[in-house]
Amino acid sequence: MKSYAFRVVVEPDEERWHAYCPALVDRGAATWGNIREEALKHIVEVVQMVAEELTRDGEALPEGPPTEVETFLEPRVLVTV
């Protein structure tokens, strides 16, 4: 089992917020929300779904570059405050 930490970008987009994961954007890892926190919540859900889909299909998750994805061999907990 590996733990992955993906960088995400959350930015204003006219009257709402756009969020995406650069390492997985080609797999559809982009979403939006009416407020920043909503967009962040949605991108977490989307990244989880994309990771599960890739795993289910037997495809490897990206493991770099380190500025976009960090991979750990042991479980990790990521907390954003």
PyMOL commands that set and color helices and strands:
alter all, ss='L'
color gray80, all
select helices_A, chain A and resi 25-27+36-56
alter helices_A, ss='H'
color red, helices_A
select strands_A, chain A and resi 3-6+9-13+16-20+30-33+69-72
alter strands_A, ss='S'
color yellow, strands_A
deselect
rebuild
show_as cartoon
